[in-house]
Every structure is written in structure tokens, then in C-alpha cells.
Amino acid sequence: MKIKDEVIQAVRSLGYKGKVEIATASYHRLIVWVDDVRVGIYDLDKHTFVD
């Protein structure tokens, strides 16, 4: 599974709908927004949101 697909699936499972945007926060951590609203930080090692 691609990283973007993994993050989108996690966002959808939380009930968010809309355009997902991703930016690098630090090593293996991504900042995630849905429709310009910050959802949190996604950890690629834990495969979940940590913020």
C-alpha cells in the first residue's frame, strides 16, 4: 500500500470526508489536513495518528 493511500484510509476511518493534503513533519511523521483543517500528525511507524 502506498503511503498516501494508507493515510487517506486512516482519515476516512475517522469519518472525515474531503480533500486530503499531506506534508512531511519529521522523520516518518506527516502532517495531515482535510479541506484545509489540520487533522493531526500521522506516524508511519505506528500506522496511526499521534497528535
CHARMM internal coordinates of N, CA and C (Angstrom, degrees):
IC EDIT
DIST 1 N 1 CA 1.4464
DIST 1 CA 1 C 1.5328
ANGL 1 N 1 CA 1 C 108.04
DIST 1 C 2 N 1.3006
ANGL 1 CA 1 C 2 N 115.76
DIHE 1 N 1 CA 1 C 2 N 137.04
DIST 2 N 2 CA 1.4519
ANGL 1 C 2 N 2 CA 120.33
DIHE 1 CA 1 C 2 N 2 CA 177.39
DIST 2 CA 2 C 1.5245
ANGL 2 N 2 CA 2 C 110.01
DIHE 1 C 2 N 2 CA 2 C -73.06
DIST 2 C 3 N 1.3123
ANGL 2 CA 2 C 3 N 115.32
DIHE 2 N 2 CA 2 C 3 N 154.71
DIST 3 N 3 CA 1.4637
ANGL 2 C 3 N 3 CA 120.71
DIHE 2 CA 2 C 3 N 3 CA -178.55
DIST 3 CA 3 C 1.5220
ANGL 3 N 3 CA 3 C 111.16
DIHE 2 C 3 N 3 CA 3 C -59.24
DIST 3 C 4 N 1.3179
ANGL 3 CA 3 C 4 N 116.95
DIHE 3 N 3 CA 3 C 4 N -46.76
DIST 4 N 4 CA 1.4638
ANGL 3 C 4 N 4 CA 119.79
DIHE 3 CA 3 C 4 N 4 CA -178.37
DIST 4 CA 4 C 1.5264
ANGL 4 N 4 CA 4 C 110.71
DIHE 3 C 4 N 4 CA 4 C -61.50
DIST 4 C 5 N 1.3304
ANGL 4 CA 4 C 5 N 117.19
DIHE 4 N 4 CA 4 C 5 N -40.93
DIST 5 N 5 CA 1.4671
ANGL 4 C 5 N 5 CA 120.73
DIHE 4 CA 4 C 5 N 5 CA 178.75
DIST 5 CA 5 C 1.5279
ANGL 5 N 5 CA 5 C 111.08
DIHE 4 C 5 N 5 CA 5 C -63.73
DIST 5 C 6 N 1.3322
ANGL 5 CA 5 C 6 N 116.96
DIHE 5 N 5 CA 5 C 6 N -38.81
DIST 6 N 6 CA 1.4628
ANGL 5 C 6 N 6 CA 121.29
DIHE 5 CA 5 C 6 N 6 CA 178.33
DIST 6 CA 6 C 1.5320
ANGL 6 N 6 CA 6 C 110.92
DIHE 5 C 6 N 6 CA 6 C -62.82
DIST 6 C 7 N 1.3311
ANGL 6 CA 6 C 7 N 116.15
DIHE 6 N 6 CA 6 C 7 N -44.72
DIST 7 N 7 CA 1.4661
ANGL 6 C 7 N 7 CA 120.52
DIHE 6 CA 6 C 7 N 7 CA -179.73
DIST 7 CA 7 C 1.5255
ANGL 7 N 7 CA 7 C 110.58
DIHE 6 C 7 N 7 CA 7 C -66.45
DIST 7 C 8 N 1.3185
ANGL 7 CA 7 C 8 N 117.20
DIHE 7 N 7 CA 7 C 8 N -43.23
DIST 8 N 8 CA 1.4727
ANGL 7 C 8 N 8 CA 120.46
DIHE 7 CA 7 C 8 N 8 CA 179.11
DIST 8 CA 8 C 1.5207
ANGL 8 N 8 CA 8 C 110.50
DIHE 7 C 8 N 8 CA 8 C -61.50
DIST 8 C 9 N 1.3172
ANGL 8 CA 8 C 9 N 117.66
DIHE 8 N 8 CA 8 C 9 N -41.77
DIST 9 N 9 CA 1.4633
ANGL 8 C 9 N 9 CA 121.03
DIHE 8 CA 8 C 9 N 9 CA 178.02
DIST 9 CA 9 C 1.5292
ANGL 9 N 9 CA 9 C 110.84
DIHE 8 C 9 N 9 CA 9 C -62.36
DIST 9 C 10 N 1.3242
ANGL 9 CA 9 C 10 N 117.09
DIHE 9 N 9 CA 9 C 10 N -41.13
DIST 10 N 10 CA 1.4733
ANGL 9 C 10 N 10 CA 120.92
DIHE 9 CA 9 C 10 N 10 CA 178.54
DIST 10 CA 10 C 1.5215
ANGL 10 N 10 CA 10 C 110.98
DIHE 9 C 10 N 10 CA 10 C -64.56
DIST 10 C 11 N 1.3241
ANGL 10 CA 10 C 11 N 117.08
DIHE 10 N 10 CA 10 C 11 N -41.71
DIST 11 N 11 CA 1.4662
ANGL 10 C 11 N 11 CA 121.84
DIHE 10 CA 10 C 11 N 11 CA 179.33
DIST 11 CA 11 C 1.5243
ANGL 11 N 11 CA 11 C 110.33
DIHE 10 C 11 N 11 CA 11 C -64.13
DIST 11 C 12 N 1.3108
ANGL 11 CA 11 C 12 N 116.41
DIHE 11 N 11 CA 11 C 12 N -44.15
DIST 12 N 12 CA 1.4690
ANGL 11 C 12 N 12 CA 120.67
DIHE 11 CA 11 C 12 N 12 CA 179.89
DIST 12 CA 12 C 1.5244
ANGL 12 N 12 CA 12 C 110.91
DIHE 11 C 12 N 12 CA 12 C -64.45
DIST 12 C 13 N 1.3353
ANGL 12 CA 12 C 13 N 117.27
DIHE 12 N 12 CA 12 C 13 N -36.96
DIST 13 N 13 CA 1.4654
ANGL 12 C 13 N 13 CA 119.95
DIHE 12 CA 12 C 13 N 13 CA -179.65
DIST 13 CA 13 C 1.5266
ANGL 13 N 13 CA 13 C 111.74
DIHE 12 C 13 N 13 CA 13 C -67.28
DIST 13 C 14 N 1.3400
ANGL 13 CA 13 C 14 N 116.55
DIHE 13 N 13 CA 13 C 14 N -21.64
DIST 14 N 14 CA 1.4647
ANGL 13 C 14 N 14 CA 120.75
DIHE 13 CA 13 C 14 N 14 CA 175.09
DIST 14 CA 14 C 1.5309
ANGL 14 N 14 CA 14 C 112.19
DIHE 13 C 14 N 14 CA 14 C -84.25
DIST 14 C 15 N 1.3219
ANGL 14 CA 14 C 15 N 116.61
DIHE 14 N 14 CA 14 C 15 N -3.78
DIST 15 N 15 CA 1.4587
ANGL 14 C 15 N 15 CA 120.69
DIHE 14 CA 14 C 15 N 15 CA 175.91
DIST 15 CA 15 C 1.5187
ANGL 15 N 15 CA 15 C 115.12
DIHE 14 C 15 N 15 CA 15 C 96.61
DIST 15 C 16 N 1.3137
ANGL 15 CA 15 C 16 N 117.56
DIHE 15 N 15 CA 15 C 16 N 4.39
DIST 16 N 16 CA 1.4657
ANGL 15 C 16 N 16 CA 120.35
DIHE 15 CA 15 C 16 N 16 CA 178.94
DIST 16 CA 16 C 1.5197
ANGL 16 N 16 CA 16 C 110.65
DIHE 15 C 16 N 16 CA 16 C -79.78
DIST 16 C 17 N 1.3270
ANGL 16 CA 16 C 17 N 114.84
DIHE 16 N 16 CA 16 C 17 N 143.39
DIST 17 N 17 CA 1.4612
ANGL 16 C 17 N 17 CA 121.56
DIHE 16 CA 16 C 17 N 17 CA 174.49
DIST 17 CA 17 C 1.5092
ANGL 17 N 17 CA 17 C 106.67
DIHE 16 C 17 N 17 CA 17 C -129.12
DIST 17 C 18 N 1.2991
ANGL 17 CA 17 C 18 N 117.15
DIHE 17 N 17 CA 17 C 18 N 147.31
DIST 18 N 18 CA 1.4519
ANGL 17 C 18 N 18 CA 120.68
DIHE 17 CA 17 C 18 N 18 CA 179.22
DIST 18 CA 18 C 1.5090
ANGL 18 N 18 CA 18 C 111.69
DIHE 17 C 18 N 18 CA 18 C 129.15
DIST 18 C 19 N 1.3169
ANGL 18 CA 18 C 19 N 114.50
DIHE 18 N 18 CA 18 C 19 N -171.71
DIST 19 N 19 CA 1.4574
ANGL 18 C 19 N 19 CA 122.10
DIHE 18 CA 18 C 19 N 19 CA -176.70
DIST 19 CA 19 C 1.5314
ANGL 19 N 19 CA 19 C 110.02
DIHE 18 C 19 N 19 CA 19 C -78.64
DIST 19 C 20 N 1.3338
ANGL 19 CA 19 C 20 N 115.82
DIHE 19 N 19 CA 19 C 20 N 122.87
DIST 20 N 20 CA 1.4569
ANGL 19 C 20 N 20 CA 122.35
DIHE 19 CA 19 C 20 N 20 CA -179.64
DIST 20 CA 20 C 1.5268
ANGL 20 N 20 CA 20 C 109.22
DIHE 19 C 20 N 20 CA 20 C -95.25
DIST 20 C 21 N 1.3264
ANGL 20 CA 20 C 21 N 116.14
DIHE 20 N 20 CA 20 C 21 N 129.32
DIST 21 N 21 CA 1.4605
ANGL 20 C 21 N 21 CA 121.76
DIHE 20 CA 20 C 21 N 21 CA 176.24
DIST 21 CA 21 C 1.5265
ANGL 21 N 21 CA 21 C 108.24
DIHE 20 C 21 N 21 CA 21 C -122.30
DIST 21 C 22 N 1.3391
ANGL 21 CA 21 C 22 N 115.23
DIHE 21 N 21 CA 21 C 22 N 143.57
DIST 22 N 22 CA 1.4633
ANGL 21 C 22 N 22 CA 121.14
DIHE 21 CA 21 C 22 N 22 CA -174.59
DIST 22 CA 22 C 1.5225
ANGL 22 N 22 CA 22 C 109.08
DIHE 21 C 22 N 22 CA 22 C -132.08
DIST 22 C 23 N 1.3419
ANGL 22 CA 22 C 23 N 116.12
DIHE 22 N 22 CA 22 C 23 N 139.33
DIST 23 N 23 CA 1.4645
ANGL 22 C 23 N 23 CA 121.83
DIHE 22 CA 22 C 23 N 23 CA 174.77
DIST 23 CA 23 C 1.5301
ANGL 23 N 23 CA 23 C 108.04
DIHE 22 C 23 N 23 CA 23 C -139.35
DIST 23 C 24 N 1.3100
ANGL 23 CA 23 C 24 N 116.43
DIHE 23 N 23 CA 23 C 24 N 151.33
DIST 24 N 24 CA 1.4635
ANGL 23 C 24 N 24 CA 121.16
DIHE 23 CA 23 C 24 N 24 CA 178.92
DIST 24 CA 24 C 1.5221
ANGL 24 N 24 CA 24 C 110.28
DIHE 23 C 24 N 24 CA 24 C -74.76
DIST 24 C 25 N 1.3345
ANGL 24 CA 24 C 25 N 116.11
DIHE 24 N 24 CA 24 C 25 N 129.19
DIST 25 N 25 CA 1.4643
ANGL 24 C 25 N 25 CA 121.36
DIHE 24 CA 24 C 25 N 25 CA 176.92
DIST 25 CA 25 C 1.5269
ANGL 25 N 25 CA 25 C 109.92
DIHE 24 C 25 N 25 CA 25 C -98.07
DIST 25 C 26 N 1.3209
ANGL 25 CA 25 C 26 N 116.43
DIHE 25 N 25 CA 25 C 26 N -47.46
DIST 26 N 26 CA 1.4611
ANGL 25 C 26 N 26 CA 123.16
DIHE 25 CA 25 C 26 N 26 CA 177.46
DIST 26 CA 26 C 1.5274
ANGL 26 N 26 CA 26 C 106.72
DIHE 25 C 26 N 26 CA 26 C -163.23
DIST 26 C 27 N 1.3202
ANGL 26 CA 26 C 27 N 116.48
DIHE 26 N 26 CA 26 C 27 N -168.88
DIST 27 N 27 CA 1.4574
ANGL 26 C 27 N 27 CA 120.74
DIHE 26 CA 26 C 27 N 27 CA -178.73
DIST 27 CA 27 C 1.5230
ANGL 27 N 27 CA 27 C 110.88
DIHE 26 C 27 N 27 CA 27 C -59.47
DIST 27 C 28 N 1.3295
ANGL 27 CA 27 C 28 N 115.90
DIHE 27 N 27 CA 27 C 28 N 117.26
DIST 28 N 28 CA 1.4693
ANGL 27 C 28 N 28 CA 124.77
DIHE 27 CA 27 C 28 N 28 CA 178.68
DIST 28 CA 28 C 1.5290
ANGL 28 N 28 CA 28 C 113.80
DIHE 27 C 28 N 28 CA 28 C 63.81
DIST 28 C 29 N 1.3021
ANGL 28 CA 28 C 29 N 117.11
DIHE 28 N 28 CA 28 C 29 N 21.95
DIST 29 N 29 CA 1.4652
ANGL 28 C 29 N 29 CA 120.49
DIHE 28 CA 28 C 29 N 29 CA 175.62
DIST 29 CA 29 C 1.5184
ANGL 29 N 29 CA 29 C 109.73
DIHE 28 C 29 N 29 CA 29 C -130.39
DIST 29 C 30 N 1.3321
ANGL 29 CA 29 C 30 N 115.17
DIHE 29 N 29 CA 29 C 30 N 137.01
DIST 30 N 30 CA 1.4554
ANGL 29 C 30 N 30 CA 122.11
DIHE 29 CA 29 C 30 N 30 CA -176.93
DIST 30 CA 30 C 1.5196
ANGL 30 N 30 CA 30 C 110.45
DIHE 29 C 30 N 30 CA 30 C -124.90
DIST 30 C 31 N 1.3183
ANGL 30 CA 30 C 31 N 116.22
DIHE 30 N 30 CA 30 C 31 N 141.30
DIST 31 N 31 CA 1.4646
ANGL 30 C 31 N 31 CA 121.15
DIHE 30 CA 30 C 31 N 31 CA 172.04
DIST 31 CA 31 C 1.5219
ANGL 31 N 31 CA 31 C 106.47
DIHE 30 C 31 N 31 CA 31 C -89.13
DIST 31 C 32 N 1.3204
ANGL 31 CA 31 C 32 N 116.75
DIHE 31 N 31 CA 31 C 32 N 133.69
DIST 32 N 32 CA 1.4585
ANGL 31 C 32 N 32 CA 121.33
DIHE 31 CA 31 C 32 N 32 CA -175.96
DIST 32 CA 32 C 1.5249
ANGL 32 N 32 CA 32 C 110.19
DIHE 31 C 32 N 32 CA 32 C -122.34
DIST 32 C 33 N 1.3332
ANGL 32 CA 32 C 33 N 116.04
DIHE 32 N 32 CA 32 C 33 N 131.67
DIST 33 N 33 CA 1.4592
ANGL 32 C 33 N 33 CA 123.80
DIHE 32 CA 32 C 33 N 33 CA 174.88
DIST 33 CA 33 C 1.5201
ANGL 33 N 33 CA 33 C 109.20
DIHE 32 C 33 N 33 CA 33 C -121.89
DIST 33 C 34 N 1.3231
ANGL 33 CA 33 C 34 N 116.27
DIHE 33 N 33 CA 33 C 34 N 148.44
DIST 34 N 34 CA 1.4608
ANGL 33 C 34 N 34 CA 122.40
DIHE 33 CA 33 C 34 N 34 CA 170.55
DIST 34 CA 34 C 1.5190
ANGL 34 N 34 CA 34 C 106.31
DIHE 33 C 34 N 34 CA 34 C -126.59
DIST 34 C 35 N 1.3196
ANGL 34 CA 34 C 35 N 115.72
DIHE 34 N 34 CA 34 C 35 N 119.76
DIST 35 N 35 CA 1.4685
ANGL 34 C 35 N 35 CA 122.08
DIHE 34 CA 34 C 35 N 35 CA -177.63
DIST 35 CA 35 C 1.5257
ANGL 35 N 35 CA 35 C 111.30
DIHE 34 C 35 N 35 CA 35 C 50.22
DIST 35 C 36 N 1.3359
ANGL 35 CA 35 C 36 N 116.56
DIHE 35 N 35 CA 35 C 36 N 48.16
DIST 36 N 36 CA 1.4670
ANGL 35 C 36 N 36 CA 124.76
DIHE 35 CA 35 C 36 N 36 CA 177.04
DIST 36 CA 36 C 1.5295
ANGL 36 N 36 CA 36 C 114.43
DIHE 35 C 36 N 36 CA 36 C 66.59
DIST 36 C 37 N 1.3305
ANGL 36 CA 36 C 37 N 118.29
DIHE 36 N 36 CA 36 C 37 N 13.27
DIST 37 N 37 CA 1.4564
ANGL 36 C 37 N 37 CA 122.80
DIHE 36 CA 36 C 37 N 37 CA 175.08
DIST 37 CA 37 C 1.5258
ANGL 37 N 37 CA 37 C 107.42
DIHE 36 C 37 N 37 CA 37 C -109.42
DIST 37 C 38 N 1.3274
ANGL 37 CA 37 C 38 N 116.21
DIHE 37 N 37 CA 37 C 38 N 124.97
DIST 38 N 38 CA 1.4666
ANGL 37 C 38 N 38 CA 120.28
DIHE 37 CA 37 C 38 N 38 CA -177.66
DIST 38 CA 38 C 1.5289
ANGL 38 N 38 CA 38 C 110.73
DIHE 37 C 38 N 38 CA 38 C -69.14
DIST 38 C 39 N 1.3218
ANGL 38 CA 38 C 39 N 115.79
DIHE 38 N 38 CA 38 C 39 N 123.29
DIST 39 N 39 CA 1.4590
ANGL 38 C 39 N 39 CA 121.67
DIHE 38 CA 38 C 39 N 39 CA 178.27
DIST 39 CA 39 C 1.5212
ANGL 39 N 39 CA 39 C 109.72
DIHE 38 C 39 N 39 CA 39 C -87.30
DIST 39 C 40 N 1.3313
ANGL 39 CA 39 C 40 N 116.84
DIHE 39 N 39 CA 39 C 40 N -43.34
DIST 40 N 40 CA 1.4562
ANGL 39 C 40 N 40 CA 120.36
DIHE 39 CA 39 C 40 N 40 CA 179.24
DIST 40 CA 40 C 1.5080
ANGL 40 N 40 CA 40 C 112.02
DIHE 39 C 40 N 40 CA 40 C 154.94
DIST 40 C 41 N 1.3228
ANGL 40 CA 40 C 41 N 115.58
DIHE 40 N 40 CA 40 C 41 N -161.30
DIST 41 N 41 CA 1.4598
ANGL 40 C 41 N 41 CA 122.27
DIHE 40 CA 40 C 41 N 41 CA -179.68
DIST 41 CA 41 C 1.5222
ANGL 41 N 41 CA 41 C 108.42
DIHE 40 C 41 N 41 CA 41 C -110.31
DIST 41 C 42 N 1.3280
ANGL 41 CA 41 C 42 N 114.69
DIHE 41 N 41 CA 41 C 42 N 126.59
DIST 42 N 42 CA 1.4630
ANGL 41 C 42 N 42 CA 121.48
DIHE 41 CA 41 C 42 N 42 CA -179.99
DIST 42 CA 42 C 1.5188
ANGL 42 N 42 CA 42 C 108.91
DIHE 41 C 42 N 42 CA 42 C -99.96
DIST 42 C 43 N 1.3300
ANGL 42 CA 42 C 43 N 116.83
DIHE 42 N 42 CA 42 C 43 N 127.46
DIST 43 N 43 CA 1.4604
ANGL 42 C 43 N 43 CA 122.95
DIHE 42 CA 42 C 43 N 43 CA -179.96
DIST 43 CA 43 C 1.5276
ANGL 43 N 43 CA 43 C 109.15
DIHE 42 C 43 N 43 CA 43 C -96.51
DIST 43 C 44 N 1.3343
ANGL 43 CA 43 C 44 N 116.45
DIHE 43 N 43 CA 43 C 44 N 121.37
DIST 44 N 44 CA 1.4595
ANGL 43 C 44 N 44 CA 120.79
DIHE 43 CA 43 C 44 N 44 CA -177.48
DIST 44 CA 44 C 1.5289
ANGL 44 N 44 CA 44 C 113.25
DIHE 43 C 44 N 44 CA 44 C -75.75
DIST 44 C 45 N 1.3247
ANGL 44 CA 44 C 45 N 117.72
DIHE 44 N 44 CA 44 C 45 N -18.71
DIST 45 N 45 CA 1.4672
ANGL 44 C 45 N 45 CA 120.05
DIHE 44 CA 44 C 45 N 45 CA 176.56
DIST 45 CA 45 C 1.5261
ANGL 45 N 45 CA 45 C 111.41
DIHE 44 C 45 N 45 CA 45 C -82.09
DIST 45 C 46 N 1.3253
ANGL 45 CA 45 C 46 N 116.28
DIHE 45 N 45 CA 45 C 46 N -39.60
DIST 46 N 46 CA 1.4730
ANGL 45 C 46 N 46 CA 121.33
DIHE 45 CA 45 C 46 N 46 CA -179.39
DIST 46 CA 46 C 1.5172
ANGL 46 N 46 CA 46 C 112.70
DIHE 45 C 46 N 46 CA 46 C -88.36
DIST 46 C 47 N 1.3501
ANGL 46 CA 46 C 47 N 116.54
DIHE 46 N 46 CA 46 C 47 N -15.85
DIST 47 N 47 CA 1.4622
ANGL 46 C 47 N 47 CA 122.94
DIHE 46 CA 46 C 47 N 47 CA -179.60
DIST 47 CA 47 C 1.5268
ANGL 47 N 47 CA 47 C 111.95
DIHE 46 C 47 N 47 CA 47 C 59.86
DIST 47 C 48 N 1.3285
ANGL 47 CA 47 C 48 N 115.69
DIHE 47 N 47 CA 47 C 48 N 42.98
DIST 48 N 48 CA 1.4531
ANGL 47 C 48 N 48 CA 121.24
DIHE 47 CA 47 C 48 N 48 CA 179.23
DIST 48 CA 48 C 1.5243
ANGL 48 N 48 CA 48 C 109.80
DIHE 47 C 48 N 48 CA 48 C -160.29
DIST 48 C 49 N 1.3261
ANGL 48 CA 48 C 49 N 116.03
DIHE 48 N 48 CA 48 C 49 N 169.65
DIST 49 N 49 CA 1.4610
ANGL 48 C 49 N 49 CA 120.80
DIHE 48 CA 48 C 49 N 49 CA 176.02
DIST 49 CA 49 C 1.5223
ANGL 49 N 49 CA 49 C 108.94
DIHE 48 C 49 N 49 CA 49 C -79.83
DIST 49 C 50 N 1.3195
ANGL 49 CA 49 C 50 N 116.20
DIHE 49 N 49 CA 49 C 50 N 138.44
DIST 50 N 50 CA 1.4664
ANGL 49 C 50 N 50 CA 120.91
DIHE 49 CA 49 C 50 N 50 CA -178.51
DIST 50 CA 50 C 1.5147
ANGL 50 N 50 CA 50 C 111.83
DIHE 49 C 50 N 50 CA 50 C -115.21
DIST 50 C 51 N 1.3077
ANGL 50 CA 50 C 51 N 117.49
DIHE 50 N 50 CA 50 C 51 N -0.03
DIST 51 N 51 CA 1.4600
ANGL 50 C 51 N 51 CA 121.45
DIHE 50 CA 50 C 51 N 51 CA -177.88
DIST 51 CA 51 C 1.5016
ANGL 51 N 51 CA 51 C 109.77
DIHE 50 C 51 N 51 CA 51 C -129.49
END
COOR INIT
IC SEED 1 N 1 CA 1 C
IC BUILD
